[in-house]
């Protein structure tokens, strides 16, 4: 069975601090995809990034960066110079690539990030 | 604008009164799915559809029905809602990958359902 663990339930930082959200996953698939989604207070789920299991390059997008390490089954997300607008719940997710439950996203429990001014 | 829409966004109903939550996407996506989000239980898949007339159960299908008569629409039907179906519901869609290739799923804005 697939599993995604986000051990940090809540994180609170002050604006301009850097913050890293941890994600650890378990899967028996050799090919899989990892995602991060953001859920702001308004409730929608916003896609942030997708990574496939063959691509361990880190990615940077503005203030966001992602560190994928297959050896430790981790896909961590860092926000540099956090802003109040980053306050949200962040979900890490893993998808099945075949067989039954094709395309199903297995989500972590989410990390509530609060950025104080 | 490419988007997934859901209606209604908010709904209060009573036990046993049949309801339908609609989901529509304008991206010509083959794959569509429904999830529910509950405190402490996270996001769980209810049903999914890989294309027109092809649907299958997710992790928590009990009490729900779906249909996929058109590519763009994937309604979620609660034939006899019960209070334990009070939840936040999300529809998602993506292009169909080939083999083990997976496209990104994009989510609708969510439907908050309260069953009294």
Interface residues (C-beta under 8 A of the other chain):
Chain A: X29 X31 X33 X35 X37 X43 X44 X45 X46 X47 X50 X52 X91 X95 X97 X98 X100 X101 X102 X103 X104 X105 X107 X108 X109 X110
Chain B: X31 X33 X35 X42 X43 X45 X48 X50 X56 X58 X59 X88 X90 X92 X94 X97 X99 X100 X101 X102 X104 X105 X106 X107 X108 X109 X110 X112
